[in-house]
Amino acid sequence: MNGHDTSLIQGLWRIGAWGLSSTELARLVEGCLDLGIDTFDLADIYHGYQCEALFGEALKAAPSLKARIRVISKCGIALVKPARPHHRVQHYNTSHAHIVASVEQSLAAMGLEQLDLLLIHRPDPLMDADEVARAFGDLHRAGKVAAFGVSNFLPHQFELLQSRLEQPLATNQVEVSLLRTDSLFDGTLDQAQRLRVRPQAWSPLGGGRLSREPVESALGQALAQVGRELDATPEQLALAWLLHHPAGIQPVLGSGKLERIRVMARARDLNLDRQQWFQLLEAARGFPVP
Ligand SMILES: NC(=O)c1ccc[n+]([C@@H]2O[C@H](COP(=O)([O-])OP(=O)(O)OC[C@H]3O[C@@H](n4cnc5c(N)ncnc54)[C@H](OP(=O)(O)O)[C@@H]3O)[C@@H](O)[C@H]2O)c1
């Protein structure tokens, strides 16, 4: 498959565990592009604040990639790490100064002129929505960020920020998978569908736990049975289960292995029927819907 396909995003959170050289990472990006996956999800804090620089090295190794990819980054979490010696305590920072400085560092680290999407990484109890709106406006006018969104926001937190913005928020990136179903029932995905804002699903395999689901567990058995019916792997089913949702969920893949990404990308061609979808939900939660 070639061309822009919006159903899957490739995440880079685990870049440190992959142990890839710049050339190998560039090859991974190229391989994703061949599969129609052109959007890459990063954050300032990933890999001890080093992820974006590693990604930037890969883009330097294959400069033609820059024009073909879309880049998401995030800001707002402040970790206590050697790269940030002035952080005394883990905290959130959604001040104008922090957001703007973080974006400028992200762009410099990756050698990019513009982020396609910037997310506020976590809801900040000290978030001043007017101040965030001012930061977004300044970054947009300066051409440094094309679109803005949030991550891990509950509907009321999303509404608060949206109420101060001229541009609609582009996404809410949340943890949702067969192993984490809260957002299906707490209003998060209802809000996304109402506003026609496609949510993004992080840890769509539960951080890999779905690949290790014991065959004798209820979920393992349901994955095996539906897998036989559709000729699909557990990973493909976990992704197809998300893709089936009417909010238009975009799973953010976490594997650093192109062969696995290639297998997972075939989830786009799977069609779960309604009963298979509920069979997996029931097996995952351990009880039927009432
Ligand atoms: N917004 C947020 O707060 C937030 C939080 C966490 C993550 N994220 C984003 O979401 C992305 C995905 O999260 P995730 O890494 O937890 O996703 P995931 O897809 O749930 O888990 C990926 C892990 O599963 C492993 N895995 C084992 N067997 C696999 C198989 N057969 N097929 C595929 N993967 C297999 C992968 O290992 P291998 O690499 O060895 O294949 C990798 O370690 C991150 O990269 C990041 O961009 C966002």
The ligand as an SDF file (V2000), in Angstrom:
LIG
                    3D

 48 52  0  0  0  0  0  0  0  0999 V2000
    0.1820   10.0900   24.8850 N   0  0  0  0  0  0  0  0  0  0  0  0
    0.6850    9.3080   25.8220 C   0  0  0  0  0  0  0  0  0  0  0  0
    0.5730    9.5750   27.0200 O   0  0  0  0  0  0  0  0  0  0  0  0
    1.4100    8.0520   25.4020 C   0  0  0  0  0  0  0  0  0  0  0  0
    1.8130    7.1090   26.3710 C   0  0  0  0  0  0  0  0  0  0  0  0
    2.4560    5.9540   25.9320 C   0  0  0  0  0  0  0  0  0  0  0  0
    2.6840    5.7430   24.5730 C   0  0  0  0  0  0  0  0  0  0  0  0
    2.3060    6.7000   23.6620 N   0  0  0  0  0  0  0  0  0  0  0  0
    2.5300    6.5040   22.2090 C   0  0  0  0  0  0  0  0  0  0  0  0
    1.9500    5.2790   21.8140 O   0  0  0  0  0  0  0  0  0  0  0  0
    2.9010    4.5120   21.1080 C   0  0  0  0  0  0  0  0  0  0  0  0
    2.5790    3.0480   21.2400 C   0  0  0  0  0  0  0  0  0  0  0  0
    2.6290    2.6470   22.6140 O   0  0  0  0  0  0  0  0  0  0  0  0
    3.2240    1.2080   22.9760 P   0  0  0  0  0  0  0  0  0  0  0  0
    4.6260    1.1250   22.5210 O   0  0  0  0  0  0  0  0  0  0  0  0
    2.9220    0.9260   24.4020 O   0  0  0  0  0  0  0  0  0  0  0  0
    2.3070    0.3040   21.9780 O   0  0  0  0  0  0  0  0  0  0  0  0
    1.8990   -1.2280   21.9880 P   0  0  0  0  0  0  0  0  0  0  0  0
    1.6780   -1.5570   20.5410 O   0  0  0  0  0  0  0  0  0  0  0  0
    0.7690   -1.4510   22.9150 O   0  0  0  0  0  0  0  0  0  0  0  0
    3.1680   -2.0290   22.5360 O   0  0  0  0  0  0  0  0  0  0  0  0
    4.3390   -2.1090   21.7810 C   0  0  0  0  0  0  0  0  0  0  0  0
    5.2290   -3.1400   22.4110 C   0  0  0  0  0  0  0  0  0  0  0  0
    4.6950   -4.4290   22.1230 O   0  0  0  0  0  0  0  0  0  0  0  0
    5.7660   -5.2620   21.7420 C   0  0  0  0  0  0  0  0  0  0  0  0
    5.3510   -6.4420   20.9760 N   0  0  0  0  0  0  0  0  0  0  0  0
    5.5780   -7.7050   21.3750 C   0  0  0  0  0  0  0  0  0  0  0  0
    5.1370   -8.5690   20.4680 N   0  0  0  0  0  0  0  0  0  0  0  0
    4.6280   -7.8730   19.4600 C   0  0  0  0  0  0  0  0  0  0  0  0
    4.0150   -8.2510   18.2250 C   0  0  0  0  0  0  0  0  0  0  0  0
    3.8740   -9.5180   17.8550 N   0  0  0  0  0  0  0  0  0  0  0  0
    3.5960   -7.2900   17.4200 N   0  0  0  0  0  0  0  0  0  0  0  0
    3.7460   -6.0030   17.7810 C   0  0  0  0  0  0  0  0  0  0  0  0
    4.3230   -5.5650   18.9390 N   0  0  0  0  0  0  0  0  0  0  0  0
    4.7470   -6.5290   19.7740 C   0  0  0  0  0  0  0  0  0  0  0  0
    6.6890   -4.3420   20.9670 C   0  0  0  0  0  0  0  0  0  0  0  0
    7.9800   -4.9200   20.9360 O   0  0  0  0  0  0  0  0  0  0  0  0
    8.9050   -4.8710   19.6080 P   0  0  0  0  0  0  0  0  0  0  0  0
    9.3880   -3.4600   19.4350 O   0  0  0  0  0  0  0  0  0  0  0  0
    9.9990   -5.8310   19.9740 O   0  0  0  0  0  0  0  0  0  0  0  0
    8.0710   -5.3530   18.4710 O   0  0  0  0  0  0  0  0  0  0  0  0
    6.6430   -3.1080   21.8480 C   0  0  0  0  0  0  0  0  0  0  0  0
    7.5450   -3.2320   22.9240 O   0  0  0  0  0  0  0  0  0  0  0  0
    4.2460    4.9660   21.6810 C   0  0  0  0  0  0  0  0  0  0  0  0
    5.3330    4.7260   20.8080 O   0  0  0  0  0  0  0  0  0  0  0  0
    3.9990    6.4430   21.8470 C   0  0  0  0  0  0  0  0  0  0  0  0
    4.2250    7.0990   20.5990 O   0  0  0  0  0  0  0  0  0  0  0  0
    1.6750    7.8310   24.0620 C   0  0  0  0  0  0  0  0  0  0  0  0
  1  2  1  0
  2  3  2  0
  2  4  1  0
  4  5  1  0
  4 48  2  0
  5  6  2  0
  6  7  1  0
  7  8  2  0
  8  9  1  0
  8 48  1  0
  9 10  1  0
  9 46  1  0
 10 11  1  0
 11 12  1  0
 11 44  1  0
 12 13  1  0
 13 14  1  0
 14 15  2  0
 14 16  1  0
 14 17  1  0
 17 18  1  0
 18 19  2  0
 18 20  1  0
 18 21  1  0
 21 22  1  0
 22 23  1  0
 23 24  1  0
 23 42  1  0
 24 25  1  0
 25 26  1  0
 25 36  1  0
 26 27  1  0
 26 35  1  0
 27 28  2  0
 28 29  1  0
 29 30  1  0
 29 35  2  0
 30 31  1  0
 30 32  2  0
 32 33  1  0
 33 34  2  0
 34 35  1  0
 36 37  1  0
 36 42  1  0
 37 38  1  0
 38 39  2  0
 38 40  1  0
 38 41  1  0
 42 43  1  0
 44 45  1  0
 44 46  1  0
 46 47  1  0
M  CHG  2   8   1  16  -1
M  END
$$$$
